[in-house]
Amino acid sequence: MRLGGYIALVLGLACACGVRAGENADEHNVTYKSGIAYDSNYFADTNRLSAISLRAGFGLNGKVALEGAELRYLLEHEEVRLPRYRFANEHNTVAALGLTRRFSEKLEWAIELRGTRSDAGDIFLHLPEEDIGYRRLDHKLEASSQLGFLALGAKNTLTAGIASLMKGKARFRPAYFMPTRLEANEALLSLKAEHERPLAGGEAGLTLAYDRLLVPEGQREKYERFQASTLRGSLAYGYRFSDRFAVLAEAGLTSISGDEISDTVKRTRPYLRAEAEMKASERLAFGVGFSQDYALFDPDDPIAEFHRRWQVVMKSRLTDKVGLDLALRRVHKDWIYYNYDSSERRLVATLSFDTGRNSKLELEFNRLLHGERDDEFAYSGSSLTSRFTGTF
């Protein structure tokens, strides 16, 4: 069965669950969203093309109580329109089904299937006279299974997942070029084992994770996308000092292997994750975080990237119906194949208004600074977005 058939099956089952959910589900929601945005660098590149975009979407989600199990479903669709660059219009659909079965108080099993269909466009060549863009129909299929069980006074979890990204041919507009493939298909196999138990008033955890990137053999050299794998082992500890302050720290080693990795690349590096949350008052909370690890799936580098991420977040309630969130994020990317690095800094400020009846109006400012080792490839951009979302 082709991927389109899988997505059609998921969509059909999701709709069928929706009908039944109206009678038996613990939850049954219809969601909607609309928005308009101005972006000074919509395609996030050195062309720095500004654009106004219009967005609208709907969704259906819920869960159905079965005998000894719970069935979850999700169906979402979004339309994006760019009046100035019609080749970049988007038609995105996501459908998912999940099943959780509890065999006993000590044993639980869950499975999830998710399909994504993305028909979207991007800029290919910016010329003084005109812009040449392209459209591409991509499909993504994800499947995961998780087994949780209690043993020796601890919670243990085994997880296996596969994500397959199938990229379509680029269809150029205007049609100066024949439709052609620009990128390789790829899949990511993930295996993880976790052990978590109480310790000294907090919780301690042990994680062992293995990821394997798979690329069709005939596409590797042609599109410069190569297979690799990572292995990580780490220890974590989390502690809540009070209702207002909590910390989490995780450390270990992560290593990468692959035939195309240069001998000069440092293959084993520290894995780190640290987070802290502080509730200053009933209306104000802060969060900080840092993490570093390899990223294999769909990076800019032909093999992988090593990411270092920093984040500072502030969440506040100015009144009962008005909120203000601020987030400052930075990521530094070490490219493995090209022996190159880049960085991104992003500031996001969101002002939200509770308009009643489970709906919300948001105004968001987003500032991006993209840095490169070669300043010629650096760029920046700002966007201002108005969104209206709701549930019924």
N, C-alpha and C positions, 0 to 999 in steps of 0.2 A: 504493500500500500504506500502510495506517495505521501509526502508530508501534507499536501493539501487535503488528502483524504483523512489523515489523522486530525487536522484542525477542524474539518467539517464534522467529524465524529464528536470531538470535544464540544463544539458549538451546539450540536444537536442534543447531546446529553445535558449540557448546561441549561439549555432552554427547557428540557423536560424536567430537570430538577427544579427549575424555577416555578413550573406549574404546580408541582407537588409541594414546593416550599410554601406556597400560599396557604396550605392546609396544616403542615406538620413541622415546618422548620422552626428551630429556636430563634433564628434570625432570618429576615428576608428584606433586602434593601434594594432600592433603585437609586442610583447616583447620577448626578448630572454636573456638568461644568461648562463654562464659557469664559472667554477672555480675549483681550486685545493687548498687544505688546509692540513696543518700538525697541529695536536693537541696532546699535551703531556699528556692529560687526556681526551680522547674523550667522555667517558661515564660519566664524572663528578662525580666520586666516589672515594672511598679509594683504589680501585684496581690500579688506575693510569696507565691505559693502553693507550699507544700512538698509533696513527693511521694516515694514509693519506687517505683523502676522495676526491672523484671526484664528481662534481655536474654539472648538465645541466638541463635547463628548458625552457619552452616557454609559452607564454600567448597571449590571445586575449581579448581586452576590448574596450569599446566604449559606445556611447549613441545614441539613435534614437529619433528624434523629432517627436512626435505625436501631434494630435490636442488637445491643452490644457494640454499636459503632456509630460514627458520625460522618456524614458525607458533606463536603464543602464544594461550592461551585463559584465560579467567577466568569463574567463575560463583560468585556469593556471594548468600546470603539471610540476613536478620536479622529477628527478631521482638522487639518491645519491648512489654512489658505494664505498665500503670499501674493497679493495683487501685483507686485512689481516683478517677482520671479516665480512665474507659474510652474516652472519645471521643478521647483522645490516644494510644491504642495505635498501633503502627507495624508495617507489613509492607513491607520494603525489599528489592528485588532488583536486582543489578547483573550485567550480562553483557558480556563484551568479547572481541573477536578482533583479533589483530594479526599482520601478516605483514612480515617483513624479508627482503629479497633482496639479496645481494651480487653485483654483476655483475663486479667486479674489485677489486683492492686499492685502487683510487682512486674507486670508484663504488658507492654503496649507497642503496637505496630502502626506505622503510618506510611502512606504512599501518595505521591502527587504527580500529576501529569499537566504540563503547561505548554501551550502552543502560541506563537506570536507570528503575525503576518504584518510586514512593514513595507508599504509601497511609498517610497520617499525619494527626494532628489537632493542634489548637491551641485556646487559650482565646479566646473571642470577647467574652464579657461576664461579669464577676464581680459577682454580686448577693449580698446578705446571706442570701437564702433558698436560692439555688442558683447553680450555674455553668453558663453556656451555652457550649458548645464547638462546634467544627465539624470535619469531616473533609474531606480533599481528596485526590484521586488525581492526582498529577503524573507526567509523563513527561519524560525528558531524553535526547536523542540527540546524540552527539558523533562526529564523523568528522575525522580528520586524516591528512595525508600529509607525508612528510619526505624530501627528497633531499639526500644528503651526498656531496661529491666533493672530491678533492684537486686544487688548481691553484695554480701559482706558489708552491709550497712552503708552502701554507696549507690549512687545513681550512675548507670552505665548506658552509653548511647553508641550505636553503630549506624553509620550513615553511608549510603552509596548513591551516587548521582551521575548522570550523563547529560551534557548540554551540547547540542549539535546546531551549528550556525551554517546555514546554506545560503550563500550569497548569489543573487541573480546577475544576469548580464546587464551592463550599463546601456541604456537606450538614450542616445544623445538628442538634445533639442537646442537649436535646429539640428536636423539629421545630417550633419556633415560627415559623420563617421558611422560605420556599420556597428550594430550592437556587439559588444565585446565584454568579456570578463575582465575585471580589474583586480580582483582579490581572490584568494583561495578560500575554499571551504575549510572549516575546522570544527573539531569537537573536543570537549574537555571531560575527562573521566575523573571523578573525585571520590576518594575513600577516606573516611574519618572515624576514629575511635576516641571516645571521651569518657573520662572517669571523674566523678565529682562527689565530694563528701564534706561533711561539716568538720571544721578544724579551728580550735581556739576562738570560738565565737563568730567565726566567719565561714567561708566556704573555699575549699581548695580544689583544684582541678588538674588533670593530666590529659593532654591531647596529643594524638599521633595522626598526622594527615598526609595523604599522598595524592598528588594531582598529576595527570598525564595528558598532554596536549597531542591530539592526533590530527594529521594533515594528509590528504590523499597524495600518494607517491608521485603521481604525474603532475601535481600542481606545486610542488615544493620549490624547485629551482626556478620555474617559470614565473612564479609570483612572489618569490623570496619569503616563504613562510615555512618554518621548520619545526619539527617535533622536539619536544623537551618534556622533562618531568621534574617535579619538586617533591621533597620529603621534609616534613617539619615535625619536630617534637618540642613540646613546651609545657611549662608548669605555670599555673595561674592561682591567684589568691585574691579574694574579694572580701571586704569588711565594711560594715555599716556602723559608723561611730554613733550615730543618732538618727533621728528622723530627718535631719537637715544635712548630713554629710556622709558620703560613701565613696570608697575608692576601689579600684580594680587594677591589678598588675599582673602581667603575663610575660614570661621570658623563656627563651629557648634557642634552638638552632634551626635554620632552614637552609637547604642545599638544593642546587639545580644541576641537572645533567642533561647532555644532549650531544650528538655527534658534531654539530656545527658550532659549538661553543669554543671560543679560542682558549688556548692554554694560559693566556695572560689574565683571564677573567677569574676573579675570586669566587669560587663556586659555593662556599659555605659562609653564611653570614649570620649575625645575631637576629633572632626574631624577637620583636618587642611590641608590647601593647600596654598602654597605661591610660586610665580614665579616672576622672574625679567629678563628682556632682555635689553642689552645695546649694541648699535652699536658704537664701538669705532672709526671706519673709514669705508670707502667704502669696505675695504677688510678684516675687522676684527670685529667679534661680539662675545659676551659672553652671557651665560644664566645660571641661578642658580634656583634650585627648591627644595621644601620640601613638603611632603605629608604624611598623616597617616590615615588609614582606615582599616576596616575589608576586608578580601578576603575569599569568600566562595567557589568559583568554582575551583575544581581540585587542592586543596593544598596538602601538605604532611601530614598535621594533619587530623584526622578523622572527625573533625567538621569544623574548620576554622582557619585562622591566622590573627593576627593584624600586619599590615605592617607599618613600618616607612621607608620612602625613601628619600634619598638625591641625588642630581645630580648637577654637574658642567659641562658645555659644552663650548667649544671654537670652532668657525668656522672661517676659514680664507681662503683667496684666495691669494696664493703666486704669481701667475701670472694669466693671463686671462684663461689659460687652466689647471692650477695645483691648487688643493685645499688641505688643511690639516685640519682635524677635530679631536678634542680630547674630550673625555667624561669620567668623573669619576663618577661612580654610587655606591651607597651603600644602601642595604636594610636590615633591622633588622626585624625578624619574631618572634612574640610571638605566640606559639601554644596554642590553647584553650583547647583541650581535654587532651593532654599529660602534660600540664603545663611545657612546655619546650621552648627553644628559640634557634635560629640559626641566622647567618648573612652571607651576601655575599658582597664582594667588587669587583668591576670590572673596569678595565681601558681599554678603546678602543681608538686606534689611527688609523685613516684612511687617507691614501694619495691617492688622486684621480687625474686622468689624463683625460681630455676631448680629445678623439681621433677623434672627428668629426663625422658627419652623425648620430647624436643622439646616440652616443655610448660612453662608459666610461670604463676605466680600473681602478680598485681599489686594493690597497694593504693595508691589515688591520692586526693590531696586537691586540690581545685580551688576557688580563691577568685576571684570576679569583682566588680569595681567599675566600674559604668557611670555616667559623668558626662555631664550635659547643661548647656547654657547656662542653662536654666531648671531649678533644683533640684527642682521639683515632679515632673519626669520622670526624675530620677536613681534608680538602684536598685542593689542589691548581692545577692550570693548565694554560698553555699558548697555544695560537694558532696563526698561521700565515696563512693568506688567500689571495689568488689572485683571483679576480673576473673580468669578462668582461660582461657588460650588454649593452643592446641597444634597440632601438625602431624604427620601421619603419611603 
